[in-house]
Amino acid sequence: MKLFIGLGNPGAKYAQNRHNIGFMAVDRIAADHGFSPWRGKFQGSLSDGVLGGEKVLLAKPETFMNLSGQTVGEVMRFYKLTPSDITVFHDELDLAPGKCRVKTGGGHAGHNGLRSIHQHIGPDYNRVRLGIGHPGHKDHVAGYVLNDFARADQHWLDDLLRGISDGAVALAAGDMGRFQNAVALRVAPPRSSKTPKSEKPQPEPAPKAAADDTRNPLQKLVDRFR
């Protein structure tokens, strides 16, 4: 079994916040792949299904972001999983909006949800880092992540979530490269290598040379007034 964790804050007030992109990712997987209805357990919401023959459990901690590790630790111990079975979807300030990167292990870079997970299960789990961009100054970070995505963000956000759903089977199989390719195909689809050839303008026929004009002066005059 694999455990996919989406990070965010519970409640309608936070639903469209940048900080909740992790919730959005697992919600999209559940909806697109026919997972079970969400149910409350382990201080969170759970949904289960199958991706490419692999049983997968989705979880959204409802303890608020800075206590997310409580749910992750409880679910991991109950199902006898290891950190390597766990993938966490979270917002990433250090990536441009729409970018997606996968990594295993490492620090929490000040992210409160990851910091809490580190405290409960250690750092050796997988992360799907979802770029939301940076507000430009550290003093603006809290307000930035707790504000909704702008209307202008909706296009790339939808493409990103579609890509995550497309690649979910590969992610469950541990094929991180194929997962990232699926996301990239949605976010930045390749351009066609076949470009239409421009039509060259056809040259106008050369005017009839005066030497070829065999009309007499009277015929030329008559022709001018036809």
C-alpha positions as a printed Julia matrix, in Angstrom:
226×3 Matrix{Float64}:
   0.0    0.0     0.0
   1.06   3.57   -0.74
   0.0    6.61    1.26
  -0.45   9.95   -0.52
  -0.75  12.9     1.87
  -2.06  16.29    0.78
  -1.18  19.22    3.02
  -3.49  22.14    3.73
  -5.79  23.68    6.3
  -9.34  22.4     6.89
 -12.5   24.42    6.24
 -14.06  26.42    3.44
 -12.2   29.56    4.53
  -8.89  28.05    3.43
 -10.05  25.82    0.56
  -8.64  27.97   -2.28
  -5.53  29.21   -0.45
  -2.11  28.7    -2.04
  -1.17  26.76    1.1
  -3.89  24.21    0.24
  -2.57  23.06   -3.11
  -1.7   19.72   -1.49
  -5.36  19.17   -0.61
  -6.29  20.12   -4.18
  -3.88  17.54   -5.61
  -5.24  14.55   -3.69
  -8.82  15.73   -4.24
  -8.16  15.65   -7.99
  -6.67  12.15   -7.84
  -9.65  10.89   -5.84
 -12.18  12.41   -8.25
 -10.49  11.28  -11.46
  -9.62   7.72  -10.41
 -12.83   6.62   -8.71
 -11.62   6.56   -5.1
 -14.01   5.98   -2.22
 -15.88   8.89   -0.6
 -13.82  10.8     1.96
 -14.31   9.61    5.55
 -13.08  11.01    8.84
 -10.36   9.08   10.69
  -6.98   9.66   12.36
  -7.69  13.41   12.77
  -8.07  13.71    9.03
 -10.02  12.66    5.94
  -9.21   9.41    4.12
 -10.09   7.98    0.73
  -8.86   4.7    -0.77
  -8.58   3.26   -4.26
  -6.31   1.49   -6.71
  -3.8    3.02   -9.12
  -2.35   0.64  -11.69
  -2.87  -2.37   -9.44
  -1.37  -0.65   -6.38
  -3.65   0.04   -3.44
  -3.38   3.69   -2.48
  -4.69   5.56    0.55
  -5.19   9.32    0.27
  -5.17  11.46    3.41
  -5.79  15.11    4.27
  -4.78  16.01    7.85
  -7.42  18.21    9.49
  -5.31  19.31   12.45
  -4.22  22.51   10.64
  -0.91  22.68    8.85
   1.52  22.9    11.77
   0.21  19.63   13.29
  -0.03  17.61   10.08
   2.48  15.04   11.31
   0.01  13.7    13.88
  -2.26  12.29   11.18
   0.63  11.05    9.06
   2.21   9.22   12.01
  -1.07   7.6    13.08
  -1.93   6.36    9.59
   1.6    5.07    8.99
   1.64   3.06   12.22
  -1.9    1.69   11.82
  -1.22   0.35    8.32
   2.36  -0.7     9.18
   3.89   1.47    6.49
   7.39   2.89    6.24
   8.37   6.47    5.3
   9.34   5.21    1.83
   5.67   4.27    1.25
   4.58   7.87    1.87
   4.38  10.74   -0.62
   3.48  14.23    0.58
   2.04  16.88   -1.77
   2.8   20.41   -0.59
   3.17  24.02   -1.71
   6.69  25.19   -2.53
   7.68  28.86   -2.38
  11.05  28.25   -4.03
   9.55  26.96   -7.27
   7.91  29.11   -9.93
   4.13  28.82  -10.2
   3.12  25.62  -11.98
   6.48  23.87  -11.56
   6.53  20.39  -10.02
   9.53  18.58   -8.57
   9.85  15.26   -6.74
  12.41  14.48   -4.06
  13.04  11.99   -1.27
  14.33  13.05    2.11
  15.99  16.35    2.94
  15.06  19.26    5.17
  11.71  20.96    5.65
  12.91  24.45    4.51
  10.71  26.12    7.12
   7.46  24.6     5.84
   5.31  24.06    8.95
   3.56  20.98    7.59
   6.82  19.27    6.68
   8.4   20.28    9.98
   5.57  18.52   11.83
   5.89  15.4     9.66
   9.65  15.32   10.32
   8.92  15.31   14.04
   6.6   12.29   13.77
   8.15  10.03   11.11
  11.55  11.51   10.26
  12.68  13.01    6.93
  12.89   9.92    4.7
   9.58  10.22    2.88
   8.83  11.34   -0.68
   7.66  14.84   -1.5
   5.9   16.3    -4.52
   6.82  19.99   -4.41
   4.23  22.16   -6.12
   5.47  25.61   -7.07
   3.4   28.63   -6.05
   6.11  31.28   -6.4
   7.44  33.66   -3.74
   5.97  37.05   -2.75
   9.45  38.58   -2.83
  10.04  39.22    0.87
   9.94  36.83    3.82
   7.69  39.19    5.79
   4.98  38.72    3.16
   5.06  34.91    3.09
   2.34  34.22    5.68
  -0.19  36.5     4.0
   0.76  35.19    0.57
   0.27  31.48    1.28
  -2.95  32.09    3.21
  -4.52  34.04    0.35
  -6.48  32.44   -2.49
  -4.94  31.8    -5.87
  -5.52  34.75   -8.18
  -7.88  34.42  -11.12
  -4.87  34.63  -13.44
  -3.43  31.5   -11.76
  -6.4   29.28  -12.56
  -5.16  28.18  -15.99
  -1.78  26.84  -14.89
  -3.24  25.52  -11.63
  -5.79  23.4   -13.5
  -3.11  22.11  -15.88
  -0.88  21.21  -12.93
  -3.64  19.3   -11.12
  -4.6   17.48  -14.33
  -0.97  16.49  -14.81
  -0.73  15.16  -11.26
  -3.83  13.06  -11.87
  -2.44  11.82  -15.2
   0.79  10.75  -13.51
  -0.74   9.27  -10.35
  -0.4    5.67  -11.58
   3.31   6.17  -12.28
   3.78   7.81   -8.88
   2.13   4.86   -7.11
   4.52   2.55   -8.98
   7.5    4.6    -7.82
   8.33   5.84  -11.33
   9.08   9.46  -10.49
  10.42  10.27  -13.94
   7.28   9.14  -15.73
   5.18  11.03  -13.17
   7.04  14.28  -13.84
   6.76  13.72  -17.6
   2.97  13.42  -17.25
   2.84  16.72  -15.38
   5.11  18.41  -17.91
   2.91  17.31  -20.81
  -0.01  19.16  -19.23
   1.83  22.24  -18.0
   4.14  22.72  -21.0
   2.95  20.56  -23.92
   5.49  20.16  -26.73
   5.04  22.25  -29.82
   4.41  20.5   -33.12
   7.56  19.96  -35.17
   5.55  20.42  -38.36
   5.09  24.07  -39.08
   3.03  25.09  -42.1
   5.09  26.4   -44.97
   4.36  29.98  -45.85
   2.84  30.41  -49.25
   5.12  32.32  -51.56
   3.37  35.06  -53.52
   3.09  34.2   -57.16
   4.93  36.66  -59.45
   2.72  38.85  -61.56
   2.92  38.16  -65.29
   5.32  40.46  -67.04
   3.65  43.21  -69.03
   3.47  42.57  -72.73
   6.45  44.09  -74.44
   5.7   47.02  -76.71
   7.52  45.26  -79.57
   4.94  42.44  -79.42
   1.97  44.82  -79.85
   0.94  44.54  -83.5
  -2.14  46.78  -83.25
  -2.24  49.89  -85.46
  -2.73  53.32  -83.84
  -6.46  53.36  -84.54
  -6.98  49.95  -82.85
  -5.02  51.1   -79.8
  -7.23  54.18  -79.51
 -10.42  52.13  -79.82
  -9.2   49.62  -77.23
  -8.58  52.39  -74.7
 -12.27  53.32  -74.71
 -13.75  49.83  -74.52
